[in-house]
Amino acid sequence: MNRLKSIFISSYMMAIMGAAGYSGWMLYRGENLIAWSGVLLTVAPILMVISYVMMLKNVARTSAHFPIINLLGAAGMVLAIWGWQQQGADLIAPVLAVTAWIGFLLYAYWFSTFGDRQPSMKLILGSKLPHFTVLDAQDKIITSAQLTDKPAILIFYRGNWCPFCSAQLKELIARYKEIDALGVRVAMIAPQPHENTVGISKTYNAKFDFLTDEGNAAARALGIENVNGTPMGMQMFGYDSDTVLPTVIITGRDGKIVWTHETDNYRIRPEPDTYLDVLRSHGVVAGA
């Protein structure tokens, strides 16, 4: 199933870009205004949102199913069908609109989710993390015990290619001084080419631990591996086909797990305030 998803997202992006360009061209040529505006309405909103997210990488979360975009897509489909039936527009217009709307529904309700993800049985509240090792930006091997020798926020993210993961990091960077003052370690862990981890560690001036999960071994040890979860085409940039399910783990002073967040939708991530509330509510740090 994941392999099918990895093919879908790459194909979907190319398809909606093509549909947007073609409908714009048809409108430029003076073809049926209603029908081709409907096609554009069906593809342009989600294309703009995805493009904005990917280019700026400052959006860490969205709604689960984009209800407004869904309504716009449905309206665009109706317009395209009406233009074909009532004004004799080319059949290709409603075909493109219907196909694009179905593609959006697949993206919002199927691709974006992790199939009713269940909590990992290896992340037990009140227990210490299973043993694993990761590689830091200085090429040193770090163990899970070393990562949790003080209160810690461990964020397993898919890699630099994921715009929501990058935005999640930026959010934490913005709160760096506040978190550091509490004596809490923040570790960003990704199964990506090690040079990418080294590069991002040099980009941001924060005392976070930027770590590489080589071969996705840590993700497997924690039961959060996402087999074939990397979009098709990212392999040419050195990423493996397997990645990690976005996961946040918070441990206390004794190194035991006090909270986890195992999202069922890659576009939904907890906010930094949530981490601080967890740390305070468990007595890991002093209250505000």
C-alpha positions as CSV (number, residue, x, y, z in Angstrom):
1,M,0.0,0.0,0.0
2,N,2.8,2.5,0.9
3,R,4.5,1.8,-2.4
4,L,1.2,2.8,-4.2
5,K,1.1,5.9,-2.1
6,S,4.7,6.9,-3.0
7,I,3.8,6.6,-6.7
8,F,0.5,8.4,-6.2
9,I,1.8,11.6,-4.6
10,S,4.4,12.2,-7.3
11,S,1.9,11.4,-10.1
12,Y,-0.8,13.6,-8.5
13,M,1.5,16.6,-8.2
14,M,2.4,16.4,-11.9
15,A,-1.2,15.8,-12.9
16,I,-2.6,18.8,-11.1
17,M,0.2,21.1,-12.4
18,G,-0.6,19.8,-15.9
19,A,-4.3,20.3,-15.5
20,A,-3.8,23.9,-14.1
21,G,-1.6,24.8,-17.0
22,Y,-3.9,23.3,-19.6
23,S,-7.0,24.9,-18.2
24,G,-5.2,28.3,-18.1
25,W,-4.2,27.8,-21.7
26,M,-7.7,27.0,-22.8
27,L,-9.0,30.1,-21.0
28,Y,-6.3,32.2,-22.7
29,R,-7.5,30.8,-26.1
30,G,-11.1,31.9,-25.3
31,E,-12.6,28.4,-24.8
32,N,-15.7,28.0,-22.6
33,L,-15.3,30.3,-19.6
34,I,-17.5,28.3,-17.2
35,A,-16.1,24.9,-18.0
36,W,-12.4,25.7,-17.9
37,S,-12.8,28.0,-14.9
38,G,-14.4,25.1,-13.2
39,V,-11.3,22.9,-14.0
40,L,-9.0,25.6,-12.7
41,L,-11.1,26.0,-9.5
42,T,-10.8,22.2,-8.9
43,V,-7.0,22.1,-9.1
44,A,-5.6,25.6,-8.3
45,P,-6.4,25.8,-4.6
46,I,-4.7,22.6,-3.5
47,L,-1.8,23.3,-5.9
48,M,-1.3,26.7,-4.4
49,V,-1.4,25.3,-0.8
50,I,1.1,22.5,-1.6
51,S,3.4,24.8,-3.5
52,Y,3.3,27.4,-0.7
53,V,4.1,24.7,1.9
54,M,6.9,23.2,-0.1
55,M,8.6,26.4,-1.1
56,L,8.5,28.3,2.2
57,K,8.5,25.3,4.6
58,N,7.0,27.3,7.4
59,V,3.7,25.5,7.8
60,A,3.9,22.8,10.4
61,R,0.3,21.7,10.3
62,T,-2.9,22.0,8.3
63,S,-6.5,20.8,8.8
64,A,-6.9,17.1,8.4
65,H,-9.1,17.2,5.2
66,F,-9.0,20.7,3.8
67,P,-12.8,21.2,3.9
68,I,-12.8,24.6,2.1
69,I,-10.6,23.3,-0.7
70,N,-12.9,20.3,-0.9
71,L,-15.9,22.5,-1.4
72,L,-14.1,24.6,-4.0
73,G,-13.1,21.4,-5.9
74,A,-16.7,20.1,-5.9
75,A,-17.9,23.5,-7.1
76,G,-15.4,23.5,-9.9
77,M,-16.4,20.1,-10.9
78,V,-20.1,21.1,-11.1
79,L,-19.2,24.2,-13.2
80,A,-17.1,22.1,-15.6
81,I,-20.0,19.6,-16.0
82,W,-22.5,22.4,-16.4
83,G,-20.4,24.1,-19.1
84,W,-20.2,20.8,-21.0
85,Q,-23.9,19.9,-20.7
86,Q,-25.4,23.4,-21.1
87,Q,-22.9,25.3,-23.3
88,G,-21.3,22.6,-25.4
89,A,-17.9,22.8,-23.9
90,D,-15.4,20.1,-24.8
91,L,-15.9,16.8,-22.8
92,I,-12.3,17.0,-21.7
93,A,-13.1,19.8,-19.2
94,P,-15.5,17.8,-17.0
95,V,-13.3,14.7,-17.3
96,L,-10.3,16.7,-16.0
97,A,-12.4,18.3,-13.2
98,V,-13.8,15.0,-12.0
99,T,-10.5,13.3,-12.1
100,A,-8.8,16.1,-10.3
101,W,-11.4,16.2,-7.6
102,I,-11.2,12.5,-7.0
103,G,-7.4,12.9,-6.9
104,F,-7.8,15.5,-4.2
105,L,-10.1,13.3,-2.2
106,L,-7.5,10.5,-2.4
107,Y,-4.8,13.0,-1.2
108,A,-6.8,14.4,1.7
109,Y,-8.4,11.2,3.0
110,W,-6.1,8.4,1.9
111,F,-2.6,9.5,1.1
112,S,-2.2,11.9,4.1
113,T,-3.1,9.3,6.7
114,F,-1.2,6.3,8.0
115,G,-4.0,3.9,7.9
116,D,-5.5,4.2,11.4
117,R,-2.0,4.1,12.9
118,Q,-1.9,2.3,16.2
119,P,0.5,3.4,19.1
120,S,3.8,1.5,19.0
121,M,4.0,-1.3,21.6
122,K,7.6,-0.4,22.1
123,L,6.8,3.1,23.4
124,I,5.4,2.3,26.8
125,L,4.6,5.2,29.2
126,G,6.7,4.9,32.3
127,S,9.3,2.8,30.6
128,K,12.7,3.6,29.2
129,L,13.3,3.6,25.5
130,P,14.5,0.4,23.8
131,H,18.2,0.6,22.9
132,F,19.1,2.2,19.7
133,T,22.0,4.2,18.3
134,V,22.1,7.3,16.0
135,L,24.9,9.4,14.5
136,D,25.4,13.0,15.5
137,A,26.6,15.8,13.3
138,Q,30.2,15.2,14.5
139,D,30.0,11.6,13.3
140,K,29.8,10.2,16.8
141,I,27.6,7.3,17.7
142,I,24.9,8.3,20.3
143,T,22.9,5.8,22.3
144,S,19.3,6.2,23.4
145,A,20.5,6.1,27.0
146,Q,22.7,9.2,26.3
147,L,19.8,11.0,24.7
148,T,17.7,10.5,27.7
149,D,20.2,11.3,30.5
150,K,18.2,14.4,31.1
151,P,14.7,15.6,30.2
152,A,14.3,15.3,26.4
153,I,12.1,16.0,23.5
154,L,12.9,13.5,20.8
155,I,11.4,14.3,17.4
156,F,11.6,11.6,14.7
157,Y,11.0,13.3,11.4
158,R,11.0,12.0,7.8
159,G,13.9,14.1,6.5
160,N,14.8,17.5,5.1
161,W,12.6,16.7,2.0
162,C,9.4,16.9,4.2
163,P,8.2,20.6,4.4
164,F,6.1,20.0,7.4
165,C,9.1,18.5,9.2
166,S,11.2,21.5,8.3
167,A,8.5,23.8,9.6
168,Q,8.2,21.8,12.8
169,L,12.0,22.3,13.3
170,K,11.7,26.1,12.7
171,E,9.0,26.3,15.3
172,L,11.2,24.8,17.9
173,I,14.2,26.9,16.9
174,A,12.0,30.0,17.5
175,R,11.5,28.7,21.1
176,Y,15.1,27.6,21.5
177,K,16.1,29.9,24.4
178,E,13.0,29.1,26.4
179,I,13.5,25.4,26.0
180,D,17.2,25.5,26.7
181,A,16.6,27.5,29.9
182,L,14.5,24.6,31.2
183,G,17.4,22.2,30.8
184,V,15.6,20.1,28.2
185,R,17.4,18.3,25.3
186,V,15.8,18.6,21.9
187,A,16.9,15.9,19.4
188,M,15.8,15.9,15.8
189,I,16.3,12.4,14.3
190,A,15.8,11.5,10.7
191,P,16.6,8.5,8.4
192,Q,18.3,10.6,5.7
193,P,21.7,11.0,4.1
194,H,24.1,12.0,6.8
195,E,25.4,15.1,4.9
196,N,21.8,16.4,5.1
197,T,21.9,16.2,8.9
198,V,25.3,17.9,9.0
199,G,24.1,20.6,6.7
200,I,21.0,21.4,8.8
201,S,23.0,21.4,12.0
202,K,25.1,24.2,10.5
203,T,22.1,26.1,9.3
204,Y,20.6,26.8,12.6
205,N,22.3,28.3,15.6
206,A,20.7,26.2,18.3
207,K,22.0,23.7,20.7
208,F,19.7,20.9,19.4
209,D,21.0,17.4,18.7
210,F,20.7,16.8,14.9
211,L,21.0,13.1,14.4
212,T,20.9,10.6,11.6
213,D,19.1,7.3,11.9
214,E,21.2,5.2,9.6
215,G,19.3,2.5,7.8
216,N,16.1,3.5,9.8
217,A,17.4,1.2,12.5
218,A,16.2,3.4,15.4
219,A,12.7,3.7,13.9
220,R,12.5,-0.1,13.6
221,A,13.7,-0.5,17.2
222,L,10.9,1.8,18.3
223,G,8.2,0.3,16.1
224,I,7.7,3.6,14.1
225,E,9.2,2.6,10.7
226,N,7.3,3.5,7.6
227,V,8.2,1.0,4.9
228,N,8.1,2.5,1.4
229,G,6.9,5.8,2.9
230,T,9.3,8.1,0.9
231,P,7.6,9.6,-2.2
232,M,8.8,8.2,-5.5
233,G,11.7,10.1,-7.0
234,M,13.3,11.2,-3.7
235,Q,15.6,8.2,-4.0
236,M,17.6,10.1,-6.6
237,F,18.6,12.5,-3.9
238,G,20.0,9.8,-1.7
239,Y,16.9,9.1,0.5
240,D,15.9,5.5,1.2
241,S,12.5,4.2,0.2
242,D,11.7,3.5,3.9
243,T,11.3,6.4,6.3
244,V,9.8,7.0,9.8
245,L,6.3,7.8,11.0
246,P,6.5,11.3,12.4
247,T,6.7,10.8,16.2
248,V,7.4,12.9,19.3
249,I,8.7,11.3,22.5
250,I,9.2,13.2,25.7
251,T,11.2,11.6,28.5
252,G,11.6,12.8,32.1
253,R,14.6,13.2,34.4
254,D,14.8,9.5,35.0
255,G,14.9,8.8,31.2
256,K,11.4,7.2,31.2
257,I,8.8,8.0,28.7
258,V,6.1,10.5,30.0
259,W,4.4,11.3,26.7
260,T,4.3,10.4,23.0
261,H,2.6,11.8,19.9
262,E,2.1,9.4,17.1
263,T,0.2,11.3,14.5
264,D,-2.1,9.5,12.1
265,N,-1.8,12.3,9.5
266,Y,1.6,13.6,8.4
267,R,0.1,17.1,8.1
268,I,-0.9,17.3,11.8
269,R,1.9,17.9,14.3
270,P,1.7,19.1,17.9
271,E,2.7,22.7,18.7
272,P,5.7,23.6,20.9
273,D,3.5,24.8,23.7
274,T,2.1,21.3,24.0
275,Y,5.6,19.9,24.7
276,L,6.2,22.5,27.4
277,D,2.7,21.8,29.0
278,V,3.6,18.1,29.1
279,L,7.0,18.8,30.8
280,R,5.3,21.0,33.4
281,S,2.3,18.8,34.0
282,H,4.7,15.8,34.7
283,G,6.9,17.9,37.0
284,V,9.8,17.6,34.7
285,V,10.3,21.4,34.7
286,A,9.0,24.1,36.9
287,G,5.6,25.6,36.1
288,A,5.3,29.0,34.4
